[in-house]
Amino acid sequence: MSKAKLFWGGLTTDPEIALLAEHIGVPEEGDEISYKQIEELADCEWNTSRFRTITNRWRRMLRREHGLVTTAVAGECFRVEDSNGRLRFGKQKRRESISKLRNGFEALSGVDARKLNEEERRHLDHETRLQHAVLTAARNEDKRSVPKFPSLSSIRALTSGLLVRRDEDETSNLAH
């Protein structure tokens, strides 16, 4: 490992990320980067938490800066997904998120609202309605009733507006 600076929470991964970026560069769709190659560059074995920390950060950088989706082939390599692989990845993540949402909804159903104060009951009501609406939409089998999927730019505009409004709501609640 090159000179790594100790900071709160552990060792920085900057030197290893720089080595990966320098030696591997920006991979193409369909490329496979072997664990062995990364082990040699990062000077750590593939089955260690350090390897996972480095590769998770490197893969996140590839996704954010270059729009590349990478998946792990257990014990062998990371694959840069093409369009079909991205589709499979997206479907898998949707299924996982619905499962997690269902678990959250079940946890909410066990909350005794009588033990909550007024503000907590409002939060419970909001979360229950929101999660119920998303689960209902996910279960919807009638394809004709599903609206046209909005563009990515309109989703970003919508979510950034929601985040601003949420911050404004929180600061106004603090003032009262």
C-alpha positions, 0 to 999 in steps of 0.5 A, a space after each residue: 500500500 502506498 502512504 495512507 494517511 490515518 483519519 477518523 474512521 480508518 485509513 483513506 482509500 484515496 491512494 488505492 482509488 488513484 492506482 485503480 484509476 491510473 492502471 485500469 482507467 475507465 472500463 468499457 461495457 462488457 469488460 471484466 476486471 479480475 479480483 486478482 488484478 485489483 488485489 495486486 494494485 490495492 495490495 490486499 486480498 479479495 476476501 478482506 473488508 479492506 478490498 470491499 471498502 476500496 472496490 465499493 468506493 471505486 465502483 461508486 466513482 465509476 457509476 457517478 462519474 462515468 455512468 457505469 454499472 458494475 456487478 460482482 461475479 462471485 470470487 472472480 471479477 467485476 463486470 461492467 454491465 451492458 444494456 441487458 445487464 443494466 436491465 437485470 440489475 435495475 429489476 433486481 434492485 426494484 425487487 429488493 427495494 419492494 421487499 425492504 419496503 414491505 418489511 418496513 410496512 409490516 414494522 409500522 403495522 405493529 406500532 401502538 399509536 396510543 404510545 406516541 405523541 401527536 407529532 409521532 402519530 403524524 409521522 406514523 400516519 405519513 409513513 403508513 400512507 406513503 408506504 401503502 401507496 408505493 406498495 399498491 403501485 408496485 402490485 398494480 397489474 393493469 399496465 394501462 393504468 401505469 402512467 408514462 415514465 417521466 424523464 430523468 431530468 423531471 425526476 431530478 427537478 421534482 426530487 430537488 423541489 421536495 428536498 427544498 420543501 422538506 428542509 423549509 418545513 423542518 425549519 418552520 417546525 423548529 421555529 414554532 
